[in-house]
Amino acid sequence: MSKSWGTELWDQLSALEKFTEKGIDFLDNFNRFVRERQKIEMDYAAQLKRLVKSYSPKRKDEEEYKIYSSLRTFKGVLQEVGSIANQHELVAENMVQSVFNEVVKLRQELKKERMDHLHEAKQEDAHMEKSRRKLDSCKSQYRSAHEAWLQAKILFEKADSDDNRTKAEVERAKSTMEQKDQFREKQKNEYILQLKNTNEDQQEHYSSKLPTIFNKLQAMEERRITCLGKYYETYADCHKKVLPVITQCLDDIQVKHGQAVTPAEDSQALITKFETGNQPPKDLPMMDLDEPGGRGQTQAPEKDNVSIGSQNGANSLPGRGKAPKNKKGVFGTIFSSKKGSRRWERGRLSGLWASEEAKDFSHLPPNQQKQKLQGKIDEIQGKIDQEVKQKEALLKMRDVYTANNSLGDPNSLNKQLETIGKKIDLLRLELNTYQKFMGHTAYKRNGKVVEFKDKADGKGGTPSQKSSPTRSSGPPANVPNSPSKERPPSSPLSPLEHEDSFIDDDDFDEDEGTAADPKPVGTCTAMYEFNSDDPNLLNMVEGEVLDVIEKDSGDGWTRVRRSDNSEGYVPTSYVNHL
């Protein structure tokens, strides 16, 4: 049977008071340890995050981190280190919530409970002390009464034995003695009664009341120790919970990123990035000083290594001298012939290339330029696909509202549809621009591809203004993106090599591949004048009557035909169907 504080330590109240105080102080000490440990975790997590931020790729280097496996995987390593930092933050957070706050709460509870128990013990001690003082008082009174009775007895005996005393004096001494004896007996009885009460109080104090209080202090202290053990376990558990995640992060660094580094891929990526497509220089010609008139002269080497997109001489070959200042940009080499030069000059004079030179990546070599353009096309096409999906969702919602007006007003979606339509038109226009930079277009005319070269030659469309379609009497301001006779596909055509991008005028016959003219499905009248240089669009004057070949399919364009069998697309909002 285990011993208890109440029976074994009945006389050690002051020792128990000090011991329990030290126990509560130890809770404060443990909490300071947890707080400092939590701060270490937070500081470590912050240092890891600063490390990740310091070594993360800058914006100018992001492209390289996408290309090379060694850099791409290092970026993954940084992400895993960032995840480890997050786990250490979680450790610190759990320590505060599950340990620190709980210890603070327990300390407050134990401190109050200890004060209550000690206060109760001190009250019992005070009650016992009071009983003892009362007993001492009764004892003192009894002693005084007894001494007074003895003195009176001696005086009576002396008076009784003295023959000179009168009988009255003897009787008076006897009466005094009897009175003192009665008072003595009274004080004795009070003393005996108080002695009994004090003994009972003392027995109850040391056998019942004080042991009960000490046992409560013992239970409180044991609960404190038990909670400390649980807090130790919780403290360890805060770390153990994140170890699987940290281990997974380290495994990913080792397997997912470490083993994903491929030297061959990086070598090919370097080739892809810096490959110009140029041919190595030919042998340098010999300078023969013996030939007449050949002193100091050399035969000019053939310039067969000029980059398509070279403008500033950055891609010129060593030893060839400074690049000419009047490089023609991305189409400089393509239009190197006399005929091509005329097209180039016409394009420049007409302003056709003025707004496009800045974004055609013409400063890059051909292969790199092609990659940049294709990436831009893919990016724009992705945006178009997103907008189209959103538009389709709104159209379905409008159909639902139309079928059941209680769900909503279908007209409330028109503004959103109009906004999305404008975005799609702008994106398609931008897509068409970059497709033309690639040397092809998604549009067709009379069954044949309309190449960008045709526009440079002035073949496509009418020789009207190069700006947006003109308006004679205030037509709608928003003109949709130019369509094709066959609608543009959802994804751009595969890029063509720059040298093969443009088809000569004689490469196809006007009658070759021409489909049978479709029958009109109605007629319409032009409400406004419309002019455009796009070969897929048809110019018209106000009041002109046209045959409708294909009605508007939702993109804002109607396909029409003139009486001279020329056909193309016009804005639906510009015509009035008859």
C-alpha positions as CSV (number, residue, x, y, z in Angstrom):
1,M,0.0,0.0,0.0
2,S,1.5,3.3,-1.1
3,K,2.1,5.9,1.6
4,S,0.3,9.3,1.5
5,W,1.3,12.8,2.4
6,G,-1.5,13.1,4.9
7,T,-0.2,10.3,7.1
8,E,3.5,10.4,6.6
9,L,4.0,14.2,6.2
10,W,1.5,15.4,8.8
11,D,4.0,17.7,10.4
12,Q,5.6,19.0,7.1
13,L,3.1,21.6,5.9
14,S,5.9,24.2,5.3
15,A,7.9,21.7,3.3
16,L,4.9,20.7,1.2
17,E,4.2,24.4,0.6
18,K,7.7,25.0,-0.8
19,F,7.7,21.8,-2.9
20,T,4.4,22.5,-4.6
21,E,5.5,26.1,-5.3
22,K,8.7,24.7,-7.0
23,G,6.5,22.4,-9.0
24,I,4.5,25.3,-10.4
25,D,7.6,27.2,-11.1
26,F,8.9,24.3,-13.1
27,L,5.9,24.6,-15.4
28,D,7.0,28.2,-16.1
29,N,10.5,26.9,-16.8
30,F,9.2,24.2,-19.2
31,N,7.1,26.8,-20.9
32,R,10.1,29.1,-21.5
33,F,11.9,26.1,-23.0
34,V,8.9,25.5,-25.4
35,R,8.8,29.1,-26.3
36,E,12.5,29.3,-27.2
37,R,12.2,26.0,-29.1
38,Q,9.2,27.4,-31.0
39,K,11.3,30.5,-31.8
40,I,14.1,28.4,-33.1
41,E,11.7,26.6,-35.4
42,M,10.3,29.9,-36.7
43,D,13.7,31.3,-37.2
44,Y,14.8,28.2,-39.0
45,A,11.7,28.3,-41.3
46,A,12.3,32.0,-42.0
47,Q,16.0,31.3,-42.9
48,L,15.0,28.5,-45.2
49,K,12.4,30.7,-46.9
50,R,15.0,33.5,-47.3
51,L,17.4,31.0,-48.7
52,V,14.7,29.8,-51.2
53,K,13.9,33.3,-52.2
54,S,17.6,34.2,-52.6
55,Y,18.3,31.3,-54.9
56,S,15.0,31.4,-56.8
57,P,15.3,32.3,-60.5
58,K,15.0,36.0,-61.3
59,R,12.5,37.0,-63.9
60,K,15.1,37.4,-66.6
61,D,16.3,33.8,-65.9
62,E,12.9,32.1,-65.8
63,E,13.1,31.0,-69.4
64,E,16.3,29.1,-68.8
65,Y,14.8,27.4,-65.8
66,K,12.1,26.1,-68.0
67,I,14.5,24.8,-70.7
68,Y,17.3,23.1,-68.8
69,S,16.6,20.0,-66.7
70,S,19.4,20.9,-64.2
71,L,17.9,24.3,-63.5
72,R,14.3,23.1,-63.7
73,T,15.0,20.4,-61.1
74,F,16.9,22.8,-58.9
75,K,13.8,25.0,-58.9
76,G,11.9,21.9,-57.7
77,V,14.5,21.4,-55.0
78,L,13.8,25.0,-53.9
79,Q,10.1,24.3,-53.8
80,E,10.7,21.2,-51.6
81,V,12.9,23.2,-49.3
82,G,10.1,25.8,-49.1
83,S,7.7,22.9,-48.2
84,I,10.1,21.8,-45.4
85,A,10.1,25.4,-44.1
86,N,6.4,25.3,-44.0
87,Q,6.5,22.1,-42.0
88,H,8.8,23.7,-39.5
89,E,6.4,26.6,-39.2
90,L,3.7,24.0,-38.5
91,V,5.8,22.5,-35.8
92,A,6.2,25.9,-34.1
93,E,2.4,26.5,-34.5
94,N,1.5,23.2,-33.0
95,M,4.0,23.7,-30.1
96,V,2.2,26.9,-29.2
97,Q,-1.3,25.6,-29.5
98,S,-0.8,22.1,-28.1
99,V,1.9,22.6,-25.5
100,F,2.6,26.2,-24.5
101,N,-1.0,27.4,-24.2
102,E,-2.0,24.2,-22.4
103,V,0.9,24.6,-19.9
104,V,-0.2,28.2,-19.2
105,K,-3.7,27.0,-18.6
106,L,-2.6,24.2,-16.3
107,R,-0.3,26.5,-14.3
108,Q,-3.2,28.9,-13.7
109,E,-5.4,26.1,-12.5
110,L,-2.8,24.5,-10.2
111,K,-1.8,27.9,-8.8
112,K,-5.4,28.6,-7.8
113,E,-5.9,25.1,-6.5
114,R,-2.7,25.2,-4.4
115,M,-3.7,28.5,-2.9
116,D,-7.1,27.1,-1.9
117,H,-5.6,24.0,-0.2
118,L,-3.0,26.0,1.6
119,H,-5.6,28.5,2.7
120,E,-7.7,25.7,4.1
121,A,-4.7,24.2,5.9
122,K,-3.8,27.5,7.4
123,Q,-7.4,27.9,8.6
124,E,-7.3,24.5,10.3
125,D,-4.0,25.4,11.9
126,A,-5.5,28.7,13.2
127,H,-8.4,26.8,14.6
128,M,-6.1,24.4,16.4
129,E,-4.0,27.2,17.7
130,K,-7.1,28.9,19.0
131,S,-8.1,25.7,20.9
132,R,-4.6,25.5,22.4
133,R,-4.7,29.1,23.5
134,K,-8.0,28.6,25.2
135,L,-6.7,25.5,26.9
136,D,-3.7,27.4,28.2
137,S,-6.0,30.1,29.5
138,C,-8.2,27.6,31.3
139,K,-5.1,26.0,32.7
140,S,-3.7,29.3,33.9
141,Q,-7.0,30.2,35.6
142,Y,-7.2,26.9,37.2
143,R,-3.6,27.2,38.5
144,S,-4.4,30.7,39.9
145,A,-7.6,29.5,41.6
146,H,-5.7,26.5,43.1
147,E,-2.9,28.7,44.5
148,A,-5.5,31.2,45.9
149,W,-7.3,28.2,47.6
150,L,-4.0,27.0,49.1
151,Q,-3.3,30.4,50.5
152,A,-6.8,30.7,52.0
153,K,-6.4,27.2,53.5
154,I,-3.1,28.1,55.2
155,L,-4.6,31.3,56.6
156,F,-7.6,29.3,58.0
157,E,-5.4,26.7,59.6
158,K,-3.2,29.4,61.2
159,A,-6.2,31.3,62.5
160,D,-7.8,28.1,63.8
161,S,-4.7,27.1,65.8
162,D,-4.2,30.6,67.2
163,D,-5.9,31.0,70.6
164,N,-5.7,34.7,70.4
165,R,-8.1,34.8,67.4
166,T,-11.7,35.3,68.0
167,K,-14.3,32.8,66.8
168,A,-15.6,35.3,64.2
169,E,-12.1,35.7,62.7
170,V,-11.8,32.0,62.4
171,E,-15.2,31.6,60.8
172,R,-14.3,34.4,58.4
173,A,-11.1,32.6,57.4
174,K,-12.9,29.4,57.0
175,S,-15.6,31.0,54.8
176,T,-12.8,32.5,52.6
177,M,-11.2,29.2,52.2
178,E,-14.4,27.5,51.2
179,Q,-15.1,30.2,48.6
180,K,-11.6,29.8,47.2
181,D,-12.1,26.1,47.1
182,Q,-15.4,26.4,45.2
183,F,-13.8,28.7,42.6
184,R,-10.9,26.3,42.3
185,E,-13.3,23.4,41.6
186,K,-15.0,25.5,39.0
187,Q,-11.8,26.5,37.2
188,K,-10.7,22.9,37.4
189,N,-13.9,21.7,35.7
190,E,-13.5,24.3,33.0
191,Y,-9.9,23.3,32.4
192,I,-10.9,19.6,32.3
193,L,-13.6,20.4,29.7
194,Q,-11.3,22.5,27.6
195,L,-8.6,19.9,27.8
196,K,-11.1,17.4,26.4
197,N,-12.2,19.7,23.6
198,T,-8.6,20.5,22.7
199,N,-7.6,16.9,22.6
200,E,-10.6,16.1,20.3
201,D,-9.7,19.1,18.0
202,Q,-6.1,18.0,17.9
203,Q,-7.1,14.4,17.1
204,E,-9.3,15.5,14.3
205,H,-6.8,18.0,13.0
206,Y,-3.9,15.6,12.7
207,S,-5.9,12.5,11.8
208,S,-8.6,13.8,9.5
209,K,-8.6,17.5,8.4
210,L,-4.9,18.1,7.8
211,P,-4.3,14.7,6.0
212,T,-7.3,15.4,3.7
213,I,-5.7,18.7,2.7
214,F,-2.3,17.1,2.3
215,N,-3.8,14.4,0.2
216,K,-5.4,17.0,-2.1
217,L,-2.0,18.6,-2.5
218,Q,-0.6,15.3,-3.3
219,A,-3.3,14.6,-6.0
220,M,-2.7,18.1,-7.4
221,E,1.1,17.5,-7.6
222,E,0.6,14.1,-9.2
223,R,-1.8,15.6,-11.8
224,R,0.9,18.2,-12.6
225,I,3.5,15.5,-13.1
226,T,1.1,13.5,-15.3
227,C,0.3,16.5,-17.4
228,L,4.0,17.2,-17.8
229,G,4.5,13.7,-19.2
230,K,1.7,14.2,-21.7
231,Y,3.1,17.5,-22.7
232,Y,6.5,15.8,-23.3
233,E,4.7,13.4,-25.6
234,T,2.8,16.2,-27.4
235,Y,6.0,18.1,-27.8
236,A,7.6,15.1,-29.5
237,D,4.4,14.4,-31.5
238,C,4.5,18.0,-33.0
239,H,7.7,17.0,-34.6
240,K,6.7,13.4,-35.5
241,K,3.6,14.6,-37.4
242,V,5.7,16.5,-40.0
243,L,8.5,14.0,-40.3
244,P,6.6,12.0,-43.1
245,V,6.1,15.2,-45.1
246,I,9.7,16.3,-44.6
247,T,10.8,12.8,-45.5
248,Q,8.7,12.9,-48.6
249,C,10.2,16.2,-49.6
250,L,13.7,14.8,-49.2
251,D,12.7,11.7,-51.2
252,D,11.3,14.0,-53.9
253,I,14.6,15.9,-54.0
254,Q,16.5,12.6,-54.3
255,V,14.3,10.8,-56.8
256,K,11.9,13.2,-58.5
257,H,14.5,16.0,-59.0
258,G,17.9,14.4,-58.5
259,Q,17.3,11.6,-60.9
260,A,15.4,13.8,-63.3
261,V,18.6,15.7,-64.3
262,T,19.4,14.6,-67.9
263,P,22.6,16.0,-69.4
264,A,21.5,15.0,-72.9
265,E,18.3,17.0,-72.6
266,D,20.2,20.1,-71.5
267,S,22.6,19.7,-74.3
268,Q,19.8,19.5,-76.8
269,A,18.1,22.5,-75.1
270,L,21.2,24.5,-75.5
271,I,21.3,23.6,-79.2
272,T,17.7,24.5,-79.6
273,K,18.1,27.9,-77.9
274,F,21.2,29.1,-79.7
275,E,20.9,27.3,-83.1
276,T,20.7,30.0,-85.7
277,G,20.2,27.8,-88.8
278,N,23.1,29.5,-90.5
279,Q,25.7,27.6,-92.5
280,P,29.3,27.7,-91.5
281,P,31.4,30.2,-93.5
282,K,33.0,29.0,-96.7
283,D,36.7,29.0,-97.3
284,L,38.3,32.5,-97.5
285,P,39.5,33.3,-101.0
286,M,43.2,33.8,-101.7
287,M,44.5,37.3,-102.3
288,D,46.8,37.1,-105.3
289,L,49.0,40.1,-105.5
290,D,50.7,38.9,-108.7
291,E,47.6,39.4,-110.8
292,P,47.4,42.7,-112.7
293,G,45.2,45.1,-110.8
294,G,44.8,42.7,-107.9
295,R,47.1,44.5,-105.4
296,G,45.3,44.9,-102.1
297,Q,42.0,43.4,-103.5
298,T,40.2,40.3,-102.6
299,Q,37.3,38.5,-104.0
300,A,34.2,39.2,-101.9
301,P,32.9,36.0,-100.4
302,E,29.3,35.0,-101.0
303,K,27.1,36.1,-98.2
304,D,25.1,32.9,-97.6
305,N,25.0,33.0,-93.8
306,V,22.9,36.1,-93.2
307,S,20.2,35.6,-90.5
308,I,16.6,36.2,-91.5
309,G,15.9,38.3,-88.5
310,S,19.3,40.1,-88.3
311,Q,18.9,43.8,-87.8
312,N,21.8,45.0,-85.7
313,G,24.6,42.7,-86.9
314,A,24.5,40.6,-83.7
315,N,24.3,37.4,-85.8
316,S,26.8,38.4,-88.5
317,L,29.8,36.2,-89.0
318,P,33.2,37.1,-87.6
319,G,35.5,38.6,-90.1
320,R,32.7,39.8,-92.3
321,G,32.8,43.4,-91.1
322,K,30.0,45.4,-89.6
323,A,26.5,44.5,-90.5
324,P,24.7,47.0,-92.8
325,K,22.6,49.5,-91.1
326,N,19.6,49.1,-93.3
327,K,18.8,45.4,-92.5
328,K,15.2,44.7,-93.4
329,G,14.2,42.7,-90.4
330,V,12.5,39.3,-90.4
331,F,11.7,39.4,-94.1
332,G,15.0,41.0,-95.2
333,T,16.5,37.8,-96.7
334,I,13.2,36.6,-98.1
335,F,12.7,39.7,-100.1
336,S,16.4,39.8,-101.1
337,S,15.4,39.6,-104.8
338,K,14.6,42.7,-106.8
339,K,11.0,41.7,-106.9
340,G,10.9,41.0,-103.1
341,S,12.6,44.3,-102.5
342,R,9.9,46.1,-104.3
343,R,7.3,44.3,-102.2
344,W,9.2,45.2,-99.0
345,E,9.4,48.9,-100.0
346,R,5.7,48.9,-100.9
347,G,4.9,47.3,-97.5
348,R,7.0,49.9,-95.7
349,L,5.5,52.8,-97.7
350,S,1.9,51.6,-97.1
351,G,2.6,51.2,-93.3
352,L,1.9,47.5,-93.5
353,W,4.9,46.5,-91.4
354,A,5.2,49.6,-89.3
355,S,3.3,48.3,-86.3
356,E,4.5,44.7,-86.6
357,E,8.4,45.0,-86.7
358,A,8.5,45.5,-82.9
359,K,6.9,42.2,-82.0
360,D,8.0,39.8,-84.8
361,F,11.3,38.8,-83.0
362,S,13.2,39.8,-86.1
363,H,16.3,40.5,-84.0
364,L,16.6,36.7,-83.4
365,P,18.1,34.1,-85.8
366,P,15.5,32.1,-87.9
367,N,15.2,29.1,-85.7
368,Q,14.9,31.0,-82.5
369,Q,12.5,33.5,-84.1
370,K,10.4,30.6,-85.2
371,Q,10.3,29.1,-81.7
372,K,9.3,32.5,-80.2
373,L,6.6,33.1,-82.7
374,Q,5.2,29.6,-82.3
375,G,5.2,30.0,-78.5
376,K,3.3,33.3,-78.9
377,I,0.8,31.6,-81.2
378,D,0.2,28.8,-78.7
379,E,-0.2,31.3,-75.9
380,I,-2.8,33.4,-77.7
381,Q,-4.6,30.2,-78.9
382,G,-4.9,29.1,-75.3
383,K,-6.5,32.4,-74.3
384,I,-8.9,32.1,-77.2
385,D,-9.9,28.6,-76.2
386,Q,-10.6,29.8,-72.6
387,E,-12.7,32.7,-73.8
388,V,-14.6,30.4,-76.2
389,K,-15.4,28.0,-73.4
390,Q,-16.7,30.8,-71.3
391,K,-18.8,32.1,-74.1
392,E,-20.3,28.6,-74.7
393,A,-21.1,28.4,-71.0
394,L,-22.9,31.7,-71.1
395,L,-24.8,30.7,-74.2
396,K,-26.0,27.5,-72.5
397,M,-27.0,29.6,-69.5
398,R,-28.9,32.0,-71.8
399,D,-30.7,29.1,-73.4
400,V,-31.7,27.8,-69.9
401,Y,-33.0,31.3,-68.9
402,T,-34.9,31.5,-72.2
403,A,-36.5,28.2,-71.5
404,N,-37.4,29.1,-67.9
405,N,-37.6,32.9,-67.2
406,S,-38.0,32.2,-63.5
407,L,-34.3,31.3,-63.3
408,G,-33.1,34.6,-64.7
409,D,-33.3,37.1,-67.5
410,P,-31.5,35.9,-70.6
411,N,-30.9,39.6,-71.7
412,S,-28.8,40.1,-68.6
413,L,-26.0,37.9,-70.2
414,N,-25.8,39.9,-73.4
415,K,-23.4,42.4,-72.1
416,Q,-21.0,39.6,-70.9
417,L,-21.3,37.9,-74.2
418,E,-20.6,41.1,-76.0
419,T,-17.5,41.7,-73.8
420,I,-16.2,38.2,-74.4
421,G,-16.9,38.5,-78.1
422,K,-14.7,41.6,-78.3
423,K,-11.9,39.8,-76.4
424,I,-12.1,36.9,-78.8
425,D,-12.0,39.3,-81.8
426,L,-8.9,41.0,-80.5
427,L,-7.2,37.8,-79.7
428,R,-8.0,36.4,-83.2
429,L,-6.6,39.5,-84.7
430,E,-3.5,39.2,-82.7
431,L,-3.3,35.5,-83.5
432,N,-3.6,36.3,-87.2
433,T,-0.8,38.8,-86.9
434,Y,1.6,36.2,-85.4
435,Q,0.5,33.6,-87.9
436,K,1.5,36.0,-90.7
437,F,4.8,36.5,-89.0
438,M,5.3,32.8,-89.3
439,G,4.7,33.0,-93.0
440,H,1.2,31.7,-93.4
441,T,-2.4,32.5,-92.6
442,A,-5.3,30.4,-91.6
443,Y,-7.6,32.2,-94.1
444,K,-8.4,30.9,-97.6
445,R,-9.8,32.5,-100.6
446,N,-11.4,30.6,-103.5
447,G,-9.9,27.4,-102.2
448,K,-6.3,28.7,-102.2
449,V,-4.2,29.9,-99.3
450,V,-3.9,33.7,-99.1
451,E,-0.2,34.2,-98.3
452,F,1.1,37.2,-96.5
453,K,3.2,37.9,-99.7
454,D,-0.1,38.7,-101.5
455,K,-0.8,41.5,-99.1
456,A,2.7,42.8,-99.6
457,D,2.1,42.8,-103.4
458,G,-1.3,44.5,-103.0
459,K,-3.2,41.5,-104.2
460,G,-5.4,40.9,-101.2
461,G,-8.5,43.1,-100.7
462,T,-9.1,46.5,-102.2
463,P,-6.6,49.4,-102.3
464,S,-8.5,51.2,-99.7
465,Q,-7.4,52.8,-96.4
466,K,-5.2,50.7,-94.2
467,S,-7.2,51.7,-91.1
468,S,-10.4,50.2,-89.7
469,P,-13.4,50.1,-92.1
470,T,-14.8,53.5,-92.9
471,R,-18.3,54.6,-92.0
472,S,-20.4,56.9,-94.0
473,S,-23.4,57.4,-91.7
474,G,-22.4,56.1,-88.3
475,P,-22.4,52.3,-88.5
476,P,-21.7,50.2,-85.4
477,A,-18.2,50.9,-83.9
478,N,-17.3,47.4,-83.1
479,V,-16.3,45.4,-86.1
480,P,-15.5,41.7,-85.4
481,N,-12.2,40.1,-86.3
482,S,-11.8,39.2,-90.0
483,P,-13.1,35.8,-90.8
484,S,-12.2,33.4,-93.6
485,K,-14.2,31.7,-96.2
486,E,-13.6,28.6,-94.4
487,R,-13.7,29.4,-90.7
488,P,-10.2,29.6,-89.0
489,P,-9.3,26.3,-87.2
490,S,-9.2,26.1,-83.4
491,S,-5.4,25.8,-83.5
492,P,-2.9,27.6,-85.8
493,L,-1.4,25.9,-88.8
494,S,2.0,24.3,-88.4
495,P,4.8,26.9,-89.0
496,L,6.5,27.0,-92.3
497,E,10.2,27.6,-92.8
498,H,10.9,31.3,-93.6
499,E,12.5,30.5,-96.9
500,D,9.4,28.6,-98.0
501,S,6.8,30.8,-96.4
502,F,5.8,32.8,-99.5
503,I,4.4,31.3,-102.7
504,D,5.3,32.9,-105.9
505,D,2.6,34.4,-108.1
506,D,2.9,31.5,-110.6
507,D,2.8,28.7,-108.1
508,F,-1.0,28.1,-108.5
509,D,-3.6,28.7,-111.2
510,E,-6.6,30.9,-110.4
511,D,-8.9,28.2,-111.6
512,E,-7.1,25.4,-109.7
513,G,-9.0,24.0,-106.7
514,T,-11.9,26.5,-107.1
515,A,-15.0,25.0,-105.6
516,A,-18.4,25.4,-107.2
517,D,-20.0,28.7,-106.3
518,P,-22.6,28.1,-103.6
519,K,-26.1,29.3,-104.2
520,P,-27.4,32.4,-102.4
521,V,-29.6,31.9,-99.4
522,G,-31.0,35.5,-99.5
523,T,-30.2,39.1,-100.3
524,C,-29.2,42.1,-98.2
525,T,-28.6,45.8,-98.6
526,A,-25.5,47.7,-97.4
527,M,-26.5,50.3,-94.8
528,Y,-23.0,51.7,-94.6
529,E,-19.9,51.9,-96.6
530,F,-17.3,49.3,-95.7
531,N,-13.6,49.2,-96.8
532,S,-10.9,46.9,-95.7
533,D,-7.5,45.6,-97.0
534,D,-8.1,42.1,-95.7
535,P,-8.4,39.7,-98.7
536,N,-11.2,37.8,-96.9
537,L,-13.4,40.9,-96.6
538,L,-15.5,42.4,-99.3
539,N,-15.7,46.2,-99.8
540,M,-19.1,47.7,-100.3
541,V,-20.8,51.0,-100.7
542,E,-23.9,52.2,-99.0
543,G,-27.1,51.0,-100.7
544,E,-25.4,48.2,-102.6
545,V,-27.5,45.0,-103.0
546,L,-25.6,41.8,-102.3
547,D,-26.4,38.1,-102.4
548,V,-26.1,36.3,-99.0
549,I,-24.0,33.2,-99.4
550,E,-23.6,32.3,-95.7
551,K,-25.5,33.7,-92.8
552,D,-23.9,35.0,-89.6
553,S,-22.9,31.9,-87.5
554,G,-22.5,34.0,-84.3
555,D,-19.1,35.6,-85.0
556,G,-20.5,38.9,-86.3
557,W,-19.8,38.3,-90.1
558,T,-21.9,37.5,-93.1
559,R,-20.6,36.0,-96.3
560,V,-21.9,37.8,-99.4
561,R,-21.4,37.9,-103.2
562,R,-21.5,40.8,-105.6
563,S,-23.0,40.7,-109.0
564,D,-19.5,40.4,-110.5
565,N,-19.1,37.1,-108.6
566,S,-16.6,38.6,-106.1
567,E,-17.4,37.5,-102.6
568,G,-16.2,37.9,-99.1
569,Y,-17.3,38.7,-95.6
570,V,-18.9,41.9,-94.3
571,P,-20.0,42.9,-90.8
572,T,-23.5,41.7,-90.1
573,S,-24.3,45.0,-88.4
574,Y,-23.5,46.9,-91.6
575,V,-26.2,45.1,-93.8
576,N,-30.0,44.8,-93.7
577,H,-31.3,41.4,-94.7
578,L,-34.2,41.5,-97.2
